Amino acid sequence: MKLVIGIIKPFKLDAVRDALTAIGVDGLTVSEVRGFGRQRGQTEIYRGAEYGTNLLPKLKLEVVVKDALAEAAVDTIQKHAATGKIGDGKIFLLDVAQAVRIRTGERDELAV
């Protein structure tokens, strides 16, 4: 099993979620996060005053999938989260040693 972690722009969530569902991903976890990458924040204007923010709002998606679906999940997130501009985000792929469904006790791929 693999854990796919995607850091994306918030307005891309619906497109990414719908695309992941279409390829067979049964569930995902979404967290609101803040961070920065190469863009190092941005300048905002509030009531006529300019100020800088160094942590930008992002969404963190976490999906555990069978090994066979991992590359498709990565490709799907990349395709549907991209705007072509700086700050589109990152995708990380990690091995998962074990998964347990709390309700039934099913383990590993059966729990996913």
PyMOL CGO cylinders between C-alpha atoms (Angstrom):
from pymol import cmd
from pymol.cgo import CYLINDER

trace = [
    CYLINDER, 0.00, 0.00, 0.00, 1.05, 3.59, -0.55, 0.3, 1, 1, 1, 1, 1, 1,
    CYLINDER, 1.05, 3.59, -0.55, 0.21, 6.87, 1.16, 0.3, 1, 1, 1, 1, 1, 1,
    CYLINDER, 0.21, 6.87, 1.16, -0.20, 9.66, -1.36, 0.3, 1, 1, 1, 1, 1, 1,
    CYLINDER, -0.20, 9.66, -1.36, 0.07, 13.13, 0.17, 0.3, 1, 1, 1, 1, 1, 1,
    CYLINDER, 0.07, 13.13, 0.17, -0.84, 16.10, -1.99, 0.3, 1, 1, 1, 1, 1, 1,
    CYLINDER, -0.84, 16.10, -1.99, -0.42, 19.74, -1.03, 0.3, 1, 1, 1, 1, 1, 1,
    CYLINDER, -0.42, 19.74, -1.03, -2.70, 21.72, -3.37, 0.3, 1, 1, 1, 1, 1, 1,
    CYLINDER, -2.70, 21.72, -3.37, -4.38, 25.08, -3.81, 0.3, 1, 1, 1, 1, 1, 1,
    CYLINDER, -4.38, 25.08, -3.81, -7.75, 25.13, -2.01, 0.3, 1, 1, 1, 1, 1, 1,
    CYLINDER, -7.75, 25.13, -2.01, -9.84, 25.96, -5.07, 0.3, 1, 1, 1, 1, 1, 1,
    CYLINDER, -9.84, 25.96, -5.07, -8.61, 22.78, -6.82, 0.3, 1, 1, 1, 1, 1, 1,
    CYLINDER, -8.61, 22.78, -6.82, -10.15, 20.40, -4.24, 0.3, 1, 1, 1, 1, 1, 1,
    CYLINDER, -10.15, 20.40, -4.24, -13.39, 19.60, -6.09, 0.3, 1, 1, 1, 1, 1, 1,
    CYLINDER, -13.39, 19.60, -6.09, -11.62, 18.80, -9.37, 0.3, 1, 1, 1, 1, 1, 1,
    CYLINDER, -11.62, 18.80, -9.37, -9.03, 16.60, -7.65, 0.3, 1, 1, 1, 1, 1, 1,
    CYLINDER, -9.03, 16.60, -7.65, -11.60, 14.79, -5.49, 0.3, 1, 1, 1, 1, 1, 1,
    CYLINDER, -11.60, 14.79, -5.49, -13.88, 14.07, -8.45, 0.3, 1, 1, 1, 1, 1, 1,
    CYLINDER, -13.88, 14.07, -8.45, -10.95, 12.81, -10.55, 0.3, 1, 1, 1, 1, 1, 1,
    CYLINDER, -10.95, 12.81, -10.55, -9.66, 10.55, -7.77, 0.3, 1, 1, 1, 1, 1, 1,
    CYLINDER, -9.66, 10.55, -7.77, -13.13, 9.09, -7.29, 0.3, 1, 1, 1, 1, 1, 1,
    CYLINDER, -13.13, 9.09, -7.29, -13.32, 8.41, -11.03, 0.3, 1, 1, 1, 1, 1, 1,
    CYLINDER, -13.32, 8.41, -11.03, -10.15, 6.26, -10.95, 0.3, 1, 1, 1, 1, 1, 1,
    CYLINDER, -10.15, 6.26, -10.95, -11.39, 4.19, -7.99, 0.3, 1, 1, 1, 1, 1, 1,
    CYLINDER, -11.39, 4.19, -7.99, -10.15, 5.98, -4.88, 0.3, 1, 1, 1, 1, 1, 1,
    CYLINDER, -10.15, 5.98, -4.88, -12.75, 5.26, -2.18, 0.3, 1, 1, 1, 1, 1, 1,
    CYLINDER, -12.75, 5.26, -2.18, -11.82, 7.89, 0.37, 0.3, 1, 1, 1, 1, 1, 1,
    CYLINDER, -11.82, 7.89, 0.37, -9.46, 10.68, 1.28, 0.3, 1, 1, 1, 1, 1, 1,
    CYLINDER, -9.46, 10.68, 1.28, -8.60, 12.95, 4.16, 0.3, 1, 1, 1, 1, 1, 1,
    CYLINDER, -8.60, 12.95, 4.16, -8.38, 16.72, 3.68, 0.3, 1, 1, 1, 1, 1, 1,
    CYLINDER, -8.38, 16.72, 3.68, -6.73, 19.14, 6.12, 0.3, 1, 1, 1, 1, 1, 1,
    CYLINDER, -6.73, 19.14, 6.12, -6.45, 22.90, 5.89, 0.3, 1, 1, 1, 1, 1, 1,
    CYLINDER, -6.45, 22.90, 5.89, -2.78, 23.80, 6.22, 0.3, 1, 1, 1, 1, 1, 1,
    CYLINDER, -2.78, 23.80, 6.22, -0.54, 26.82, 5.72, 0.3, 1, 1, 1, 1, 1, 1,
    CYLINDER, -0.54, 26.82, 5.72, 2.97, 26.90, 4.36, 0.3, 1, 1, 1, 1, 1, 1,
    CYLINDER, 2.97, 26.90, 4.36, 5.41, 28.27, 1.84, 0.3, 1, 1, 1, 1, 1, 1,
    CYLINDER, 5.41, 28.27, 1.84, 7.69, 26.99, -0.85, 0.3, 1, 1, 1, 1, 1, 1,
    CYLINDER, 7.69, 26.99, -0.85, 9.79, 28.85, -3.37, 0.3, 1, 1, 1, 1, 1, 1,
    CYLINDER, 9.79, 28.85, -3.37, 7.32, 31.73, -3.61, 0.3, 1, 1, 1, 1, 1, 1,
    CYLINDER, 7.32, 31.73, -3.61, 8.00, 32.63, 0.06, 0.3, 1, 1, 1, 1, 1, 1,
    CYLINDER, 8.00, 32.63, 0.06, 4.51, 34.06, 0.62, 0.3, 1, 1, 1, 1, 1, 1,
    CYLINDER, 4.51, 34.06, 0.62, 2.70, 36.87, -1.09, 0.3, 1, 1, 1, 1, 1, 1,
    CYLINDER, 2.70, 36.87, -1.09, 1.74, 40.50, -0.74, 0.3, 1, 1, 1, 1, 1, 1,
    CYLINDER, 1.74, 40.50, -0.74, -1.88, 41.33, 0.12, 0.3, 1, 1, 1, 1, 1, 1,
    CYLINDER, -1.88, 41.33, 0.12, -3.80, 44.60, 0.24, 0.3, 1, 1, 1, 1, 1, 1,
    CYLINDER, -3.80, 44.60, 0.24, -6.24, 45.12, 3.13, 0.3, 1, 1, 1, 1, 1, 1,
    CYLINDER, -6.24, 45.12, 3.13, -8.15, 48.40, 3.47, 0.3, 1, 1, 1, 1, 1, 1,
    CYLINDER, -8.15, 48.40, 3.47, -5.63, 50.13, 1.27, 0.3, 1, 1, 1, 1, 1, 1,
    CYLINDER, -5.63, 50.13, 1.27, -2.60, 48.98, 3.23, 0.3, 1, 1, 1, 1, 1, 1,
    CYLINDER, -2.60, 48.98, 3.23, -0.15, 46.52, 1.75, 0.3, 1, 1, 1, 1, 1, 1,
    CYLINDER, -0.15, 46.52, 1.75, 1.18, 43.74, 3.91, 0.3, 1, 1, 1, 1, 1, 1,
    CYLINDER, 1.18, 43.74, 3.91, 3.07, 40.51, 3.33, 0.3, 1, 1, 1, 1, 1, 1,
    CYLINDER, 3.07, 40.51, 3.33, 2.02, 37.02, 4.34, 0.3, 1, 1, 1, 1, 1, 1,
    CYLINDER, 2.02, 37.02, 4.34, 4.70, 34.39, 4.56, 0.3, 1, 1, 1, 1, 1, 1,
    CYLINDER, 4.70, 34.39, 4.56, 2.42, 31.36, 5.04, 0.3, 1, 1, 1, 1, 1, 1,
    CYLINDER, 2.42, 31.36, 5.04, -0.11, 30.65, 2.30, 0.3, 1, 1, 1, 1, 1, 1,
    CYLINDER, -0.11, 30.65, 2.30, -3.31, 28.63, 2.71, 0.3, 1, 1, 1, 1, 1, 1,
    CYLINDER, -3.31, 28.63, 2.71, -3.15, 25.16, 1.13, 0.3, 1, 1, 1, 1, 1, 1,
    CYLINDER, -3.15, 25.16, 1.13, -5.01, 21.88, 1.43, 0.3, 1, 1, 1, 1, 1, 1,
    CYLINDER, -5.01, 21.88, 1.43, -3.29, 18.64, 2.38, 0.3, 1, 1, 1, 1, 1, 1,
    CYLINDER, -3.29, 18.64, 2.38, -4.84, 15.53, 0.84, 0.3, 1, 1, 1, 1, 1, 1,
    CYLINDER, -4.84, 15.53, 0.84, -3.99, 12.10, 2.20, 0.3, 1, 1, 1, 1, 1, 1,
    CYLINDER, -3.99, 12.10, 2.20, -5.01, 8.95, 0.34, 0.3, 1, 1, 1, 1, 1, 1,
    CYLINDER, -5.01, 8.95, 0.34, -4.00, 5.36, 1.06, 0.3, 1, 1, 1, 1, 1, 1,
    CYLINDER, -4.00, 5.36, 1.06, -4.23, 3.18, -2.03, 0.3, 1, 1, 1, 1, 1, 1,
    CYLINDER, -4.23, 3.18, -2.03, -3.16, -0.27, -3.21, 0.3, 1, 1, 1, 1, 1, 1,
    CYLINDER, -3.16, -0.27, -3.21, 0.24, -0.32, -4.88, 0.3, 1, 1, 1, 1, 1, 1,
    CYLINDER, 0.24, -0.32, -4.88, -1.37, -0.81, -8.31, 0.3, 1, 1, 1, 1, 1, 1,
    CYLINDER, -1.37, -0.81, -8.31, -3.33, 2.44, -7.98, 0.3, 1, 1, 1, 1, 1, 1,
    CYLINDER, -3.33, 2.44, -7.98, -0.52, 4.62, -6.57, 0.3, 1, 1, 1, 1, 1, 1,
    CYLINDER, -0.52, 4.62, -6.57, 0.92, 6.00, -9.82, 0.3, 1, 1, 1, 1, 1, 1,
    CYLINDER, 0.92, 6.00, -9.82, -2.55, 6.67, -11.21, 0.3, 1, 1, 1, 1, 1, 1,
    CYLINDER, -2.55, 6.67, -11.21, -3.42, 8.61, -8.03, 0.3, 1, 1, 1, 1, 1, 1,
    CYLINDER, -3.42, 8.61, -8.03, -0.23, 10.68, -8.28, 0.3, 1, 1, 1, 1, 1, 1,
    CYLINDER, -0.23, 10.68, -8.28, -0.83, 11.41, -11.97, 0.3, 1, 1, 1, 1, 1, 1,
    CYLINDER, -0.83, 11.41, -11.97, -4.46, 12.33, -11.31, 0.3, 1, 1, 1, 1, 1, 1,
    CYLINDER, -4.46, 12.33, -11.31, -3.59, 14.78, -8.54, 0.3, 1, 1, 1, 1, 1, 1,
    CYLINDER, -3.59, 14.78, -8.54, -0.86, 16.35, -10.66, 0.3, 1, 1, 1, 1, 1, 1,
    CYLINDER, -0.86, 16.35, -10.66, -3.13, 16.74, -13.68, 0.3, 1, 1, 1, 1, 1, 1,
    CYLINDER, -3.13, 16.74, -13.68, -6.15, 18.15, -11.84, 0.3, 1, 1, 1, 1, 1, 1,
    CYLINDER, -6.15, 18.15, -11.84, -4.33, 20.35, -9.29, 0.3, 1, 1, 1, 1, 1, 1,
    CYLINDER, -4.33, 20.35, -9.29, -2.08, 22.10, -11.81, 0.3, 1, 1, 1, 1, 1, 1,
    CYLINDER, -2.08, 22.10, -11.81, -2.63, 25.72, -12.79, 0.3, 1, 1, 1, 1, 1, 1,
    CYLINDER, -2.63, 25.72, -12.79, 0.78, 26.15, -14.40, 0.3, 1, 1, 1, 1, 1, 1,
    CYLINDER, 0.78, 26.15, -14.40, 1.73, 28.86, -11.92, 0.3, 1, 1, 1, 1, 1, 1,
    CYLINDER, 1.73, 28.86, -11.92, 4.14, 28.88, -9.01, 0.3, 1, 1, 1, 1, 1, 1,
    CYLINDER, 4.14, 28.88, -9.01, 2.66, 27.52, -5.79, 0.3, 1, 1, 1, 1, 1, 1,
    CYLINDER, 2.66, 27.52, -5.79, 0.65, 24.65, -7.33, 0.3, 1, 1, 1, 1, 1, 1,
    CYLINDER, 0.65, 24.65, -7.33, 1.96, 22.34, -4.60, 0.3, 1, 1, 1, 1, 1, 1,
    CYLINDER, 1.96, 22.34, -4.60, 3.73, 19.03, -4.16, 0.3, 1, 1, 1, 1, 1, 1,
    CYLINDER, 3.73, 19.03, -4.16, 2.90, 15.32, -4.09, 0.3, 1, 1, 1, 1, 1, 1,
    CYLINDER, 2.90, 15.32, -4.09, 4.65, 12.80, -1.84, 0.3, 1, 1, 1, 1, 1, 1,
    CYLINDER, 4.65, 12.80, -1.84, 4.42, 9.01, -2.11, 0.3, 1, 1, 1, 1, 1, 1,
    CYLINDER, 4.42, 9.01, -2.11, 5.22, 6.88, 0.96, 0.3, 1, 1, 1, 1, 1, 1,
    CYLINDER, 5.22, 6.88, 0.96, 5.04, 3.18, 1.81, 0.3, 1, 1, 1, 1, 1, 1,
    CYLINDER, 5.04, 3.18, 1.81, 2.38, 2.11, 4.32, 0.3, 1, 1, 1, 1, 1, 1,
    CYLINDER, 2.38, 2.11, 4.32, 3.38, -0.77, 6.59, 0.3, 1, 1, 1, 1, 1, 1,
    CYLINDER, 3.38, -0.77, 6.59, -0.10, -1.56, 7.91, 0.3, 1, 1, 1, 1, 1, 1,
    CYLINDER, -0.10, -1.56, 7.91, -3.69, -0.36, 7.87, 0.3, 1, 1, 1, 1, 1, 1,
    CYLINDER, -3.69, -0.36, 7.87, -6.51, -1.44, 10.20, 0.3, 1, 1, 1, 1, 1, 1,
    CYLINDER, -6.51, -1.44, 10.20, -10.21, -0.65, 9.82, 0.3, 1, 1, 1, 1, 1, 1,
    CYLINDER, -10.21, -0.65, 9.82, -11.32, 0.16, 13.37, 0.3, 1, 1, 1, 1, 1, 1,
    CYLINDER, -11.32, 0.16, 13.37, -14.94, -0.98, 12.96, 0.3, 1, 1, 1, 1, 1, 1,
    CYLINDER, -14.94, -0.98, 12.96, -14.26, -4.48, 11.58, 0.3, 1, 1, 1, 1, 1, 1,
    CYLINDER, -14.26, -4.48, 11.58, -10.61, -5.16, 12.36, 0.3, 1, 1, 1, 1, 1, 1,
    CYLINDER, -10.61, -5.16, 12.36, -9.84, -5.76, 8.67, 0.3, 1, 1, 1, 1, 1, 1,
    CYLINDER, -9.84, -5.76, 8.67, -6.19, -5.26, 7.91, 0.3, 1, 1, 1, 1, 1, 1,
    CYLINDER, -6.19, -5.26, 7.91, -3.99, -3.93, 5.11, 0.3, 1, 1, 1, 1, 1, 1,
    CYLINDER, -3.99, -3.93, 5.11, -5.57, -3.85, 1.61, 0.3, 1, 1, 1, 1, 1, 1,
    CYLINDER, -5.57, -3.85, 1.61, -8.93, -5.03, 2.97, 0.3, 1, 1, 1, 1, 1, 1,
    CYLINDER, -8.93, -5.03, 2.97, -8.96, -2.01, 5.28, 0.3, 1, 1, 1, 1, 1, 1,
    CYLINDER, -8.96, -2.01, 5.28, -8.33, 0.38, 2.43, 0.3, 1, 1, 1, 1, 1, 1,
]
cmd.load_cgo(trace, "trace")
